Amino acid sequence: MPTPAGNSTRARDIALLLIRLMIATIFLYHGSQKLFGAFGGGGIHGTAQAFSRMGIPHPLISAILSGCAEFFGGLIFLTGTGLRIMAIPLAVNMLAATIVTGRHGFSAMNNGCEYPLSLLVVIIAMALMGPGKWTLRFRHAEKVAS
């Protein structure tokens, strides 16, 4: 039985909001670990050391860029405003993570690329779909004629 167009649009917007909120939570969490050492993370220097052990080039710069992409990407996904633009550095970050973890195969249980690849696909899908109706919108102040 087909659904009325209004219900279909409403369901789509709710689905996009739920996906955005989950992605925002994931990236705010991991970005906070990398940048600030929150939630048991290593902070910038601990992340850089881990990146160095993984053979990631320029580990300190990579840690800063990765942490910023994740933390600020999480904020953008939370608000929805600027999502398509912020999806680019997030996708690049997840592509790099997929490549690095891909050395261990696919399974997340073996530190494989399953998790970052899943996030990469969701980020690309969100960039294609857009943030949906429920986003934080900034309005420019209108000049009132005197």
C-alpha positions, 0 to 999 in steps of 0.5 A, a space after each residue: 500500500 503506497 504511503 502519502 507523499 507527506 508521510 514519506 517525506 516526514 519518514 525520510 526527514 526523521 531517518 536522516 535526523 536519526 542517522 545524523 545524530 548517531 554519526 555526530 555522536 560517533 565523530 564527537 566522541 572520537 574527535 574528542 579523544 584525539 584532540 582533548 584526551 577525553 573518554 580515555 583518548 590519548 589527546 593529540 600526542 597520544 594519537 600521534 604516537 599511535 599513528 606513528 606506530 601504524 605507519 601513518 605519515 606526518 603523525 602529528 599533523 595527521 592527528 590534528 587533521 583527523 581530530 579536527 575533521 572528526 570533532 568539527 564534523 561531528 558538530 556539523 552533522 549535529 546541526 546539519 548546516 554545512 553537512 555536504 561541505 564537511 562530508 569531504 574532509 570526513 570522507 577523506 579521513 575515513 578513506 585513510 582509516 579504511 586504507 590503514 585498517 584494510 591491511 588487517 582485512 575486513 573484519 572489525 574483530 581483527 582490526 580490519 576496515 569494516 567500521 571505517 568503511 561503513 562510516 565512509 559509506 554513510 558519510 557519502 550517502 548523507 552528502 548525496 541525500 543532504 541533512 533533511 528538514 530538521 537542521 539548525 538554520 542561520 538567518 541573516 538579520 534583515 535590515 529594517 528600513 527607517 
